[in-house]
Amino acid sequence: MGIEVGYLLLYRAGWEISLAPLMVNVTGALILIAIGVGLYHESITIKQGIGIIFCFIGFFLVRM
C-alpha cells in the first residue's frame, strides 16, 4: 500500500509518469536489501553487490 501511495504522491508532485515507476522499483529493491542485511543478517554475494552498484548508477543517471 505504501508503494501505491508513493506513486500517487509522485504524480501529484509533477514527476513524469515513465520515470516514477523506475525510481520506486530501484528504491524499493535497495531498501529491501538493507532490511535483509540489517535485520536478517543475510550476506551479499559479489554478483548481488554488482547489481546494487548498477542500481545506484541507474538511479543517478536517470536523475541527471
All heavy atoms as TSV, in Angstrom:
chain	resi	resn	atom	element	x	y	z
A	1	MET	N	N	0.818	-1.176	0.000
A	1	MET	CA	C	0.000	0.000	0.000
A	1	MET	C	C	0.878	1.262	0.000
A	1	MET	O	O	0.529	2.250	-0.639
A	1	MET	CB	C	-0.907	-0.013	1.221
A	1	MET	CG	C	-1.859	1.115	1.256
A	1	MET	SD	S	-2.991	0.887	2.620
A	1	MET	CE	C	-3.367	2.555	2.963
A	2	GLY	N	N	1.997	1.201	0.684
A	2	GLY	CA	C	2.883	2.350	0.746
A	2	GLY	C	C	3.441	2.725	-0.616
A	2	GLY	O	O	3.607	3.914	-0.921
A	3	ILE	N	N	3.742	1.715	-1.428
A	3	ILE	CA	C	4.275	1.998	-2.766
A	3	ILE	C	C	3.225	2.701	-3.616
A	3	ILE	O	O	3.531	3.658	-4.332
A	3	ILE	CB	C	4.778	0.709	-3.435
A	3	ILE	CG1	C	6.041	0.231	-2.722
A	3	ILE	CG2	C	5.043	0.920	-4.909
A	3	ILE	CD1	C	6.571	-1.091	-3.216
A	4	GLU	N	N	1.989	2.256	-3.536
A	4	GLU	CA	C	0.923	2.882	-4.328
A	4	GLU	C	C	0.664	4.318	-3.881
A	4	GLU	O	O	0.453	5.200	-4.708
A	4	GLU	CB	C	-0.357	2.052	-4.234
A	4	GLU	CG	C	-0.228	0.673	-4.836
A	4	GLU	CD	C	0.158	0.692	-6.300
A	4	GLU	OE1	O	-0.304	1.592	-7.033
A	4	GLU	OE2	O	0.935	-0.180	-6.704
A	5	VAL	N	N	0.706	4.555	-2.582
A	5	VAL	CA	C	0.551	5.927	-2.084
A	5	VAL	C	C	1.717	6.774	-2.572
A	5	VAL	O	O	1.550	7.939	-2.953
A	5	VAL	CB	C	0.447	5.941	-0.539
A	5	VAL	CG1	C	0.513	7.361	-0.001
A	5	VAL	CG2	C	-0.826	5.266	-0.096
A	6	GLY	N	N	2.907	6.182	-2.591
A	6	GLY	CA	C	4.073	6.887	-3.112
A	6	GLY	C	C	3.896	7.281	-4.566
A	6	GLY	O	O	4.280	8.385	-4.968
A	7	TYR	N	N	3.336	6.373	-5.377
A	7	TYR	CA	C	3.060	6.702	-6.779
A	7	TYR	C	C	2.131	7.914	-6.875
A	7	TYR	O	O	2.370	8.830	-7.652
A	7	TYR	CB	C	2.393	5.530	-7.501
A	7	TYR	CG	C	3.332	4.467	-7.980
A	7	TYR	CD1	C	3.116	3.134	-7.638
A	7	TYR	CD2	C	4.412	4.758	-8.796
A	7	TYR	CE1	C	3.965	2.145	-8.083
A	7	TYR	CE2	C	5.258	3.776	-9.240
A	7	TYR	CZ	C	5.027	2.468	-8.880
A	7	TYR	OH	O	5.870	1.500	-9.326
A	8	LEU	N	N	1.072	7.884	-6.107
A	8	LEU	CA	C	0.121	9.000	-6.157
A	8	LEU	C	C	0.778	10.318	-5.755
A	8	LEU	O	O	0.544	11.354	-6.381
A	8	LEU	CB	C	-1.076	8.704	-5.249
A	8	LEU	CG	C	-1.980	7.565	-5.703
A	8	LEU	CD1	C	-3.025	7.269	-4.635
A	8	LEU	CD2	C	-2.637	7.884	-7.022
A	9	LEU	N	N	1.613	10.269	-4.723
A	9	LEU	CA	C	2.292	11.497	-4.293
A	9	LEU	C	C	3.291	11.981	-5.337
A	9	LEU	O	O	3.439	13.187	-5.550
A	9	LEU	CB	C	2.980	11.267	-2.953
A	9	LEU	CG	C	2.049	11.025	-1.766
A	9	LEU	CD1	C	2.850	10.670	-0.525
A	9	LEU	CD2	C	1.155	12.227	-1.518
A	10	LEU	N	N	3.977	11.038	-5.993
A	10	LEU	CA	C	4.915	11.434	-7.046
A	10	LEU	C	C	4.191	12.085	-8.217
A	10	LEU	O	O	4.651	13.094	-8.756
A	10	LEU	CB	C	5.703	10.219	-7.535
A	10	LEU	CG	C	6.790	9.692	-6.610
A	10	LEU	CD1	C	7.377	8.396	-7.162
A	10	LEU	CD2	C	7.877	10.717	-6.434
A	11	TYR	N	N	3.061	11.516	-8.604
A	11	TYR	CA	C	2.311	12.086	-9.720
A	11	TYR	C	C	1.767	13.463	-9.362
A	11	TYR	O	O	1.739	14.366	-10.185
A	11	TYR	CB	C	1.178	11.159	-10.137
A	11	TYR	CG	C	1.648	9.841	-10.719
A	11	TYR	CD1	C	0.925	8.674	-10.521
A	11	TYR	CD2	C	2.825	9.746	-11.458
A	11	TYR	CE1	C	1.354	7.470	-11.038
A	11	TYR	CE2	C	3.266	8.547	-11.973
A	11	TYR	CZ	C	2.521	7.411	-11.766
A	11	TYR	OH	O	2.946	6.221	-12.275
A	12	ARG	N	N	1.326	13.620	-8.118
A	12	ARG	CA	C	0.821	14.930	-7.685
A	12	ARG	C	C	1.931	15.967	-7.648
A	12	ARG	O	O	1.693	17.161	-7.852
A	12	ARG	CB	C	0.197	14.834	-6.302
A	12	ARG	CG	C	-1.192	14.264	-6.312
A	12	ARG	CD	C	-1.752	14.288	-4.930
A	12	ARG	NE	N	-2.561	15.503	-4.777
A	12	ARG	CZ	C	-3.077	15.896	-3.645
A	12	ARG	NH1	N	-2.849	15.230	-2.544
A	12	ARG	NH2	N	-3.799	16.973	-3.588
A	13	ALA	N	N	3.166	15.524	-7.368
A	13	ALA	CA	C	4.301	16.443	-7.305
A	13	ALA	C	C	4.807	16.827	-8.686
A	13	ALA	O	O	5.685	17.675	-8.803
A	13	ALA	CB	C	5.429	15.822	-6.493
A	14	GLY	N	N	4.290	16.179	-9.730
A	14	GLY	CA	C	4.653	16.552	-11.083
A	14	GLY	C	C	5.721	15.692	-11.737
A	14	GLY	O	O	6.279	16.080	-12.753
A	15	TRP	N	N	6.014	14.534	-11.161
A	15	TRP	CA	C	7.011	13.647	-11.773
A	15	TRP	C	C	6.469	13.089	-13.081
A	15	TRP	O	O	5.260	12.964	-13.275
A	15	TRP	CB	C	7.321	12.488	-10.834
A	15	TRP	CG	C	8.289	12.821	-9.756
A	15	TRP	CD1	C	8.187	13.836	-8.857
A	15	TRP	CD2	C	9.494	12.134	-9.467
A	15	TRP	NE1	N	9.248	13.811	-8.010
A	15	TRP	CE2	C	10.070	12.777	-8.357
A	15	TRP	CE3	C	10.138	11.045	-10.015
A	15	TRP	CZ2	C	11.263	12.362	-7.805
A	15	TRP	CZ3	C	11.319	10.633	-9.454
A	15	TRP	CH2	C	11.876	11.293	-8.370
A	16	GLU	N	N	7.375	12.725	-13.968
A	16	GLU	CA	C	6.976	12.102	-15.228
A	16	GLU	C	C	6.427	10.701	-14.947
A	16	GLU	O	O	6.951	9.985	-14.096
A	16	GLU	CB	C	8.178	11.977	-16.158
A	16	GLU	CG	C	8.747	13.304	-16.592
A	16	GLU	CD	C	9.951	13.117	-17.494
A	16	GLU	OE1	O	10.057	12.078	-18.161
A	16	GLU	OE2	O	10.800	14.020	-17.495
A	17	ILE	N	N	5.410	10.327	-15.701
A	17	ILE	CA	C	4.767	9.039	-15.482
A	17	ILE	C	C	5.722	7.886	-15.788
A	17	ILE	O	O	5.701	6.863	-15.120
A	17	ILE	CB	C	3.481	8.942	-16.338
A	17	ILE	CG1	C	2.454	9.912	-15.798
A	17	ILE	CG2	C	2.932	7.523	-16.338
A	17	ILE	CD1	C	1.183	9.980	-16.595
A	18	SER	N	N	6.598	8.037	-16.760
A	18	SER	CA	C	7.515	6.958	-17.106
A	18	SER	C	C	8.695	6.865	-16.141
A	18	SER	O	O	9.325	5.819	-16.032
A	18	SER	CB	C	8.044	7.163	-18.524
A	18	SER	OG	O	8.774	8.380	-18.598
A	19	LEU	N	N	8.995	7.912	-15.424
A	19	LEU	CA	C	10.155	7.934	-14.530
A	19	LEU	C	C	9.826	7.420	-13.133
A	19	LEU	O	O	10.653	6.759	-12.503
A	19	LEU	CB	C	10.688	9.366	-14.436
A	19	LEU	CG	C	11.927	9.600	-13.612
A	19	LEU	CD1	C	13.096	8.846	-14.212
A	19	LEU	CD2	C	12.229	11.073	-13.559
A	20	ALA	N	N	8.647	7.675	-12.651
A	20	ALA	CA	C	8.283	7.321	-11.282
A	20	ALA	C	C	8.375	5.814	-10.999
A	20	ALA	O	O	8.964	5.431	-9.988
A	20	ALA	CB	C	6.892	7.842	-10.954
A	21	PRO	N	N	7.824	4.930	-11.830
A	21	PRO	CA	C	7.928	3.501	-11.509
A	21	PRO	C	C	9.367	2.991	-11.444
A	21	PRO	O	O	9.695	2.166	-10.591
A	21	PRO	CB	C	7.173	2.816	-12.652
A	21	PRO	CG	C	6.269	3.847	-13.184
A	21	PRO	CD	C	6.975	5.144	-13.003
A	22	LEU	N	N	10.221	3.497	-12.301
A	22	LEU	CA	C	11.624	3.083	-12.276
A	22	LEU	C	C	12.273	3.473	-10.955
A	22	LEU	O	O	12.955	2.663	-10.312
A	22	LEU	CB	C	12.370	3.716	-13.445
A	22	LEU	CG	C	13.869	3.456	-13.477
A	22	LEU	CD1	C	14.147	1.993	-13.736
A	22	LEU	CD2	C	14.518	4.319	-14.526
A	23	MET	N	N	12.060	4.695	-10.536
A	23	MET	CA	C	12.654	5.169	-9.293
A	23	MET	C	C	12.095	4.416	-8.087
A	23	MET	O	O	12.831	4.080	-7.159
A	23	MET	CB	C	12.410	6.666	-9.140
A	23	MET	CG	C	13.022	7.494	-10.252
A	23	MET	SD	S	14.778	7.273	-10.392
A	23	MET	CE	C	15.318	8.451	-9.209
A	24	VAL	N	N	10.807	4.135	-8.100
A	24	VAL	CA	C	10.184	3.410	-6.984
A	24	VAL	C	C	10.728	1.980	-6.913
A	24	VAL	O	O	11.031	1.488	-5.820
A	24	VAL	CB	C	8.647	3.413	-7.122
A	24	VAL	CG1	C	8.002	2.452	-6.156
A	24	VAL	CG2	C	8.107	4.810	-6.916
A	25	ASN	N	N	10.872	1.313	-8.042
A	25	ASN	CA	C	11.366	-0.063	-8.034
A	25	ASN	C	C	12.817	-0.146	-7.578
A	25	ASN	O	O	13.181	-1.032	-6.806
A	25	ASN	CB	C	11.206	-0.693	-9.417
A	25	ASN	CG	C	9.772	-0.988	-9.744
A	25	ASN	OD1	O	8.963	-1.240	-8.862
A	25	ASN	ND2	N	9.437	-0.952	-11.010
A	26	VAL	N	N	13.655	0.767	-8.034
A	26	VAL	CA	C	15.057	0.771	-7.618
A	26	VAL	C	C	15.154	1.071	-6.125
A	26	VAL	O	O	15.873	0.388	-5.393
A	26	VAL	CB	C	15.868	1.796	-8.442
A	26	VAL	CG1	C	17.241	2.014	-7.840
A	26	VAL	CG2	C	16.002	1.323	-9.877
A	27	THR	N	N	14.424	2.070	-5.665
A	27	THR	CA	C	14.456	2.425	-4.251
A	27	THR	C	C	13.928	1.281	-3.388
A	27	THR	O	O	14.504	0.973	-2.340
A	27	THR	CB	C	13.639	3.700	-4.008
A	27	THR	OG1	O	14.140	4.741	-4.850
A	27	THR	CG2	C	13.713	4.134	-2.564
A	28	GLY	N	N	12.855	0.644	-3.824
A	28	GLY	CA	C	12.305	-0.486	-3.082
A	28	GLY	C	C	13.283	-1.644	-2.976
A	28	GLY	O	O	13.432	-2.254	-1.911
A	29	ALA	N	N	13.977	-1.943	-4.065
A	29	ALA	CA	C	14.968	-3.018	-4.046
A	29	ALA	C	C	16.106	-2.697	-3.089
A	29	ALA	O	O	16.540	-3.559	-2.310
A	29	ALA	CB	C	15.514	-3.255	-5.454
A	30	LEU	N	N	16.575	-1.466	-3.101
A	30	LEU	CA	C	17.672	-1.080	-2.209
A	30	LEU	C	C	17.245	-1.106	-0.741
A	30	LEU	O	O	18.014	-1.518	0.130
A	30	LEU	CB	C	18.207	0.291	-2.600
A	30	LEU	CG	C	18.891	0.362	-3.970
A	30	LEU	CD1	C	19.249	1.792	-4.310
A	30	LEU	CD2	C	20.102	-0.534	-4.022
A	31	ILE	N	N	16.024	-0.709	-0.462
A	31	ILE	CA	C	15.523	-0.763	0.915
A	31	ILE	C	C	15.387	-2.205	1.384
A	31	ILE	O	O	15.759	-2.549	2.515
A	31	ILE	CB	C	14.180	-0.007	1.032
A	31	ILE	CG1	C	14.409	1.496	0.903
A	31	ILE	CG2	C	13.474	-0.322	2.354
A	31	ILE	CD1	C	13.139	2.310	0.773
A	32	LEU	N	N	14.880	-3.077	0.523
A	32	LEU	CA	C	14.737	-4.486	0.901
A	32	LEU	C	C	16.092	-5.152	1.125
A	32	LEU	O	O	16.231	-6.004	2.015
A	32	LEU	CB	C	13.937	-5.239	-0.159
A	32	LEU	CG	C	12.453	-4.905	-0.206
A	32	LEU	CD1	C	11.792	-5.609	-1.384
A	32	LEU	CD2	C	11.778	-5.293	1.099
A	33	ILE	N	N	17.094	-4.770	0.354
A	33	ILE	CA	C	18.443	-5.303	0.569
A	33	ILE	C	C	18.962	-4.862	1.934
A	33	ILE	O	O	19.516	-5.668	2.691
A	33	ILE	CB	C	19.388	-4.837	-0.553
A	33	ILE	CG1	C	19.033	-5.550	-1.848
A	33	ILE	CG2	C	20.845	-5.109	-0.183
A	33	ILE	CD1	C	19.712	-4.974	-3.071
A	34	ALA	N	N	18.768	-3.587	2.257
A	34	ALA	CA	C	19.226	-3.081	3.551
A	34	ALA	C	C	18.512	-3.789	4.708
A	34	ALA	O	O	19.143	-4.130	5.718
A	34	ALA	CB	C	19.000	-1.572	3.628
A	35	ILE	N	N	17.235	-4.044	4.559
A	35	ILE	CA	C	16.484	-4.757	5.597
A	35	ILE	C	C	16.993	-6.185	5.738
A	35	ILE	O	O	17.181	-6.695	6.853
A	35	ILE	CB	C	14.973	-4.734	5.296
A	35	ILE	CG1	C	14.420	-3.323	5.497
A	35	ILE	CG2	C	14.221	-5.728	6.180
A	35	ILE	CD1	C	12.988	-3.152	5.022
A	36	GLY	N	N	17.232	-6.859	4.625
A	36	GLY	CA	C	17.726	-8.233	4.668
A	36	GLY	C	C	19.079	-8.344	5.336
A	36	GLY	O	O	19.322	-9.254	6.139
A	37	VAL	N	N	19.958	-7.412	5.033
A	37	VAL	CA	C	21.299	-7.435	5.635
A	37	VAL	C	C	21.236	-7.009	7.102
A	37	VAL	O	O	21.861	-7.637	7.959
A	37	VAL	CB	C	22.260	-6.523	4.840
A	37	VAL	CG1	C	23.577	-6.351	5.572
A	37	VAL	CG2	C	22.508	-7.094	3.456
A	38	GLY	N	N	20.479	-5.973	7.395
A	38	GLY	CA	C	20.450	-5.426	8.748
A	38	GLY	C	C	19.673	-6.266	9.745
A	38	GLY	O	O	20.144	-6.514	10.853
A	39	LEU	N	N	18.495	-6.708	9.372
A	39	LEU	CA	C	17.633	-7.425	10.316
A	39	LEU	C	C	17.798	-8.943	10.276
A	39	LEU	O	O	17.669	-9.600	11.307
A	39	LEU	CB	C	16.166	-7.071	10.054
A	39	LEU	CG	C	15.758	-5.624	10.307
A	39	LEU	CD1	C	14.291	-5.421	9.968
A	39	LEU	CD2	C	16.034	-5.224	11.743
A	40	TYR	N	N	18.058	-9.484	9.092
A	40	TYR	CA	C	18.102	-10.944	8.954
A	40	TYR	C	C	19.515	-11.478	8.773
A	40	TYR	O	O	19.696	-12.666	8.557
A	40	TYR	CB	C	17.212	-11.381	7.790
A	40	TYR	CG	C	15.769	-11.001	8.014
A	40	TYR	CD1	C	15.166	-10.007	7.254
A	40	TYR	CD2	C	15.011	-11.619	8.990
A	40	TYR	CE1	C	13.848	-9.643	7.460
A	40	TYR	CE2	C	13.698	-11.271	9.214
A	40	TYR	CZ	C	13.120	-10.288	8.436
A	40	TYR	OH	O	11.818	-9.930	8.651
A	41	HIS	N	N	20.498	-10.599	8.836
A	41	HIS	CA	C	21.917	-10.980	8.752
A	41	HIS	C	C	22.233	-11.809	7.513
A	41	HIS	O	O	23.006	-12.761	7.576
A	41	HIS	CB	C	22.354	-11.715	10.019
A	41	HIS	CG	C	22.054	-10.947	11.266
A	41	HIS	ND1	N	22.722	-9.785	11.590
A	41	HIS	CD2	C	21.128	-11.145	12.251
A	41	HIS	CE1	C	22.242	-9.333	12.732
A	41	HIS	NE2	N	21.261	-10.117	13.148
A	42	GLU	N	N	21.610	-11.456	6.396
A	42	GLU	CA	C	21.909	-12.128	5.141
A	42	GLU	C	C	23.222	-11.606	4.584
A	42	GLU	O	O	23.606	-10.471	4.838
A	42	GLU	CB	C	20.783	-11.883	4.127
A	42	GLU	CG	C	19.463	-12.501	4.526
A	42	GLU	CD	C	18.395	-12.270	3.479
A	42	GLU	OE1	O	18.677	-11.642	2.441
A	42	GLU	OE2	O	17.264	-12.717	3.709
A	43	SER	N	N	23.891	-12.430	3.827
A	43	SER	CA	C	25.145	-11.990	3.214
A	43	SER	C	C	24.891	-11.598	1.758
A	43	SER	O	O	23.945	-12.074	1.130
A	43	SER	CB	C	26.195	-13.093	3.289
A	43	SER	OG	O	25.739	-14.238	2.604
A	44	ILE	N	N	25.738	-10.733	1.249
A	44	ILE	CA	C	25.619	-10.273	-0.130
A	44	ILE	C	C	26.779	-10.873	-0.921
A	44	ILE	O	O	27.943	-10.702	-0.541
A	44	ILE	CB	C	25.649	-8.740	-0.208
A	44	ILE	CG1	C	24.424	-8.160	0.510
A	44	ILE	CG2	C	25.679	-8.270	-1.650
A	44	ILE	CD1	C	24.400	-6.659	0.560
A	45	THR	N	N	26.460	-11.547	-2.020
A	45	THR	CA	C	27.495	-12.118	-2.874
A	45	THR	C	C	28.058	-11.037	-3.795
A	45	THR	O	O	27.517	-9.929	-3.875
A	45	THR	CB	C	26.931	-13.266	-3.725
A	45	THR	OG1	O	25.940	-12.734	-4.611
A	45	THR	CG2	C	26.302	-14.350	-2.858
A	46	ILE	N	N	29.141	-11.370	-4.460
A	46	ILE	CA	C	29.755	-10.418	-5.399
A	46	ILE	C	C	28.777	-10.071	-6.516
A	46	ILE	O	O	28.657	-8.909	-6.905
A	46	ILE	CB	C	31.059	-11.000	-5.972
A	46	ILE	CG1	C	32.096	-11.127	-4.854
A	46	ILE	CG2	C	31.587	-10.137	-7.108
A	46	ILE	CD1	C	33.361	-11.834	-5.269
A	47	LYS	N	N	28.059	-11.053	-6.991
A	47	LYS	CA	C	27.078	-10.832	-8.061
A	47	LYS	C	C	25.984	-9.864	-7.602
A	47	LYS	O	O	25.587	-8.961	-8.335
A	47	LYS	CB	C	26.469	-12.177	-8.448
A	47	LYS	CG	C	25.691	-12.202	-9.707
A	47	LYS	CD	C	25.194	-13.624	-9.920
A	47	LYS	CE	C	24.925	-13.924	-11.339
A	47	LYS	NZ	N	24.400	-15.273	-11.541
A	48	GLN	N	N	25.508	-10.037	-6.395
A	48	GLN	CA	C	24.485	-9.140	-5.858
A	48	GLN	C	C	25.055	-7.744	-5.628
A	48	GLN	O	O	24.368	-6.748	-5.829
A	48	GLN	CB	C	23.921	-9.702	-4.554
A	48	GLN	CG	C	23.114	-10.961	-4.752
A	48	GLN	CD	C	22.807	-11.657	-3.446
A	48	GLN	OE1	O	23.566	-11.552	-2.489
A	48	GLN	NE2	N	21.703	-12.390	-3.420
A	49	GLY	N	N	26.299	-7.673	-5.180
A	49	GLY	CA	C	26.951	-6.381	-4.983
A	49	GLY	C	C	27.066	-5.600	-6.278
A	49	GLY	O	O	26.855	-4.387	-6.306
A	50	ILE	N	N	27.399	-6.307	-7.359
A	50	ILE	CA	C	27.462	-5.657	-8.669
A	50	ILE	C	C	26.082	-5.146	-9.076
A	50	ILE	O	O	25.944	-4.047	-9.607
A	50	ILE	CB	C	28.043	-6.619	-9.724
A	50	ILE	CG1	C	29.517	-6.893	-9.405
A	50	ILE	CG2	C	27.889	-6.069	-11.134
A	50	ILE	CD1	C	30.119	-8.021	-10.223
A	51	GLY	N	N	25.040	-5.918	-8.781
A	51	GLY	CA	C	23.678	-5.474	-9.065
A	51	GLY	C	C	23.299	-4.231	-8.287
A	51	GLY	O	O	22.647	-3.329	-8.811
A	52	ILE	N	N	23.729	-4.164	-7.026
A	52	ILE	CA	C	23.464	-2.987	-6.204
A	52	ILE	C	C	24.162	-1.763	-6.788
A	52	ILE	O	O	23.586	-0.672	-6.864
A	52	ILE	CB	C	23.914	-3.229	-4.749
A	52	ILE	CG1	C	23.032	-4.295	-4.109
A	52	ILE	CG2	C	23.870	-1.946	-3.938
A	52	ILE	CD1	C	23.553	-4.812	-2.787
A	53	ILE	N	N	25.396	-1.947	-7.222
A	53	ILE	CA	C	26.135	-0.845	-7.836
A	53	ILE	C	C	25.423	-0.347	-9.088
A	53	ILE	O	O	25.284	0.860	-9.309
A	53	ILE	CB	C	27.586	-1.268	-8.136
A	53	ILE	CG1	C	28.347	-1.458	-6.827
A	53	ILE	CG2	C	28.290	-0.242	-9.025
A	53	ILE	CD1	C	29.694	-2.132	-6.986
A	54	PHE	N	N	24.927	-1.283	-9.908
A	54	PHE	CA	C	24.193	-0.886	-11.113
A	54	PHE	C	C	22.893	-0.163	-10.755
A	54	PHE	O	O	22.478	0.754	-11.472
A	54	PHE	CB	C	23.913	-2.081	-12.014
A	54	PHE	CG	C	25.063	-2.454	-12.893
A	54	PHE	CD1	C	25.636	-3.711	-12.810
A	54	PHE	CD2	C	25.582	-1.557	-13.802
A	54	PHE	CE1	C	26.707	-4.059	-13.613
A	54	PHE	CE2	C	26.640	-1.887	-14.616
A	54	PHE	CZ	C	27.212	-3.145	-14.521
A	55	CYS	N	N	22.241	-0.556	-9.661
A	55	CYS	CA	C	21.041	0.156	-9.218
A	55	CYS	C	C	21.367	1.604	-8.891
A	55	CYS	O	O	20.649	2.520	-9.302
A	55	CYS	CB	C	20.440	-0.520	-7.988
A	55	CYS	SG	S	19.447	-1.957	-8.336
A	56	PHE	N	N	22.464	1.816	-8.145
A	56	PHE	CA	C	22.860	3.180	-7.805
A	56	PHE	C	C	23.241	3.979	-9.051
A	56	PHE	O	O	22.863	5.145	-9.187
A	56	PHE	CB	C	24.025	3.182	-6.815
A	56	PHE	CG	C	23.589	3.007	-5.387
A	56	PHE	CD1	C	24.013	1.898	-4.666
A	56	PHE	CD2	C	22.785	3.944	-4.768
A	56	PHE	CE1	C	23.629	1.736	-3.359
A	56	PHE	CE2	C	22.400	3.788	-3.446
A	56	PHE	CZ	C	22.820	2.673	-2.744
A	57	ILE	N	N	23.972	3.353	-9.955
A	57	ILE	CA	C	24.368	4.054	-11.190
A	57	ILE	C	C	23.131	4.456	-11.999
A	57	ILE	O	O	23.015	5.590	-12.458
A	57	ILE	CB	C	25.318	3.182	-12.035
A	57	ILE	CG1	C	26.677	3.049	-11.336
A	57	ILE	CG2	C	25.507	3.771	-13.442
A	57	ILE	CD1	C	27.594	2.010	-11.970
A	58	GLY	N	N	22.197	3.525	-12.147
A	58	GLY	CA	C	20.962	3.825	-12.878
A	58	GLY	C	C	20.145	4.900	-12.203
A	58	GLY	O	O	19.577	5.780	-12.851
A	59	PHE	N	N	20.104	4.842	-10.874
A	59	PHE	CA	C	19.364	5.833	-10.104
A	59	PHE	C	C	19.894	7.228	-10.367
A	59	PHE	O	O	19.144	8.168	-10.623
A	59	PHE	CB	C	19.484	5.472	-8.614
A	59	PHE	CG	C	18.615	6.269	-7.708
A	59	PHE	CD1	C	17.271	5.967	-7.589
A	59	PHE	CD2	C	19.128	7.311	-6.956
A	59	PHE	CE1	C	16.454	6.690	-6.735
A	59	PHE	CE2	C	18.323	8.038	-6.097
A	59	PHE	CZ	C	16.990	7.725	-5.998
A	60	PHE	N	N	21.220	7.385	-10.356
A	60	PHE	CA	C	21.801	8.706	-10.567
A	60	PHE	C	C	21.779	9.121	-12.034
A	60	PHE	O	O	21.654	10.310	-12.334
A	60	PHE	CB	C	23.213	8.757	-9.997
A	60	PHE	CG	C	23.225	8.733	-8.495
A	60	PHE	CD1	C	23.748	7.646	-7.826
A	60	PHE	CD2	C	22.681	9.775	-7.767
A	60	PHE	CE1	C	23.748	7.613	-6.439
A	60	PHE	CE2	C	22.679	9.751	-6.373
A	60	PHE	CZ	C	23.211	8.662	-5.715
A	61	LEU	N	N	21.885	8.179	-12.963
A	61	LEU	CA	C	21.818	8.536	-14.383
A	61	LEU	C	C	20.435	9.024	-14.780
A	61	LEU	O	O	20.301	9.933	-15.601
A	61	LEU	CB	C	22.226	7.344	-15.255
A	61	LEU	CG	C	23.702	7.006	-15.280
A	61	LEU	CD1	C	23.931	5.732	-16.100
A	61	LEU	CD2	C	24.521	8.152	-15.843
A	62	VAL	N	N	19.416	8.439	-14.194
A	62	VAL	CA	C	18.051	8.852	-14.508
A	62	VAL	C	C	17.797	10.254	-13.977
A	62	VAL	O	O	17.091	11.054	-14.594
A	62	VAL	CB	C	17.040	7.841	-13.933
A	62	VAL	CG1	C	15.634	8.374	-13.972
A	62	VAL	CG2	C	17.116	6.537	-14.693
A	63	ARG	N	N	18.364	10.585	-12.835
A	63	ARG	CA	C	18.149	11.900	-12.225
A	63	ARG	C	C	18.898	13.013	-12.942
A	63	ARG	O	O	18.649	14.175	-12.709
A	63	ARG	CB	C	18.569	11.877	-10.754
A	63	ARG	CG	C	17.691	11.031	-9.884
A	63	ARG	CD	C	16.291	11.518	-9.796
A	63	ARG	NE	N	16.266	12.891	-9.287
A	63	ARG	CZ	C	15.298	13.736	-9.498
A	63	ARG	NH1	N	14.256	13.382	-10.186
A	63	ARG	NH2	N	15.343	14.934	-8.993
A	64	MET	N	N	19.869	12.693	-13.798
A	64	MET	CA	C	20.656	13.726	-14.499
A	64	MET	C	C	19.866	14.390	-15.581
A	64	MET	O	O	19.013	14.039	-16.175
A	64	MET	CB	C	21.915	13.129	-15.092
A	64	MET	CG	C	22.889	12.676	-14.038
A	64	MET	SD	S	24.307	11.937	-14.766
A	64	MET	CE	C	25.515	13.178	-14.446
